[in-house]
Amino acid sequence: MVKTILDIKGLRKTYGIHEVLKGIDCSVQEGEVISIIGSSGSGKTTLLRCINMLEEFQSGTIRLDGEEIGYRVEGVTRRRKSEKEIARQRALTGMAFQQFNLFPHMSAAENIMLGLVKVKKMTKPEARAIAEKWLDRVGLAARMNHYPGQLSGGQQQRVAIARAIAMSPRLMLFDEVTSALDPELVGEVLQVIKRLAADGMTMLLVTHEMRFAYEVSSRVIFMNQGVICEEGDPKKMFVSPKTERLAEFLKTSSFN
């Protein structure tokens, strides 16, 4: 039986009077790779940040691995969970951002070890073994003692991905992880994500790489102005979009 890892119902997020997410319903099954596409400002990144509780949301529910994220309902009152509880829940997801956010004074291996030691309470030798394993998986075994300043942008992003995955998350979130990279470095990062997909990792990706979304995704979600306009099999959606808005978006995207 396929397990639902993420289940979102009626998610609404506002900034002041501006409603960014307007009642999002979606789910992710174990082993699925789902790409979220859409124009800038459509709510894609905000959705990921709500899942990881980097943003508060005003209504709706997010369940991760069956557990309600961020809030609890007491009678008719909705209360934010304690920071300690939210930190524990946040560890259920791994997140890779546009920016690499590596500590410049730590080597690649040390950047990965930090969370394992501080959060997972591993010994340094245990954490080092896991860091070495994941750096090897992302093709950086020879760079594990290099500092971020000694690595290319693509290599830094691969370290950031390895750092997130080393924490053994139930769900990996990728937020436009190639957008800050020079074009010649994009392929090496996408190749790492392709290998993770082939290994069966459950992933939710915000991406503008349409060819990548087409080739790798189990399912694609197209967002526009805070709502999900269309979702389904990328092979069908990209070739025969059902909505005029998706057809327009694909014409102006990198997919051809």
ABEGO torsion letter per residue (X at the ends): XBBBABBBBGBBBBBEABBABBGBBBBBBBGBBBBBBEBBGAGAAAAAAAAAGABBBABEBBBBGGBBBGBBBBEABBBBBBAAAAAAAAAABBBBBABAGBBAABBAAAAAAAAAAAAAGBBAAAAAAAAAAAAAAAGAAAAAABBAAABBAAAAAAAAAAAAAAAGBABBBBBGAAAABBAAAAAAAAAAAAAAAAAGBBBBBBBABAAAAAAABABBBBBBGGBBABBEBAAAAAABBABAAAAAAAAABABX
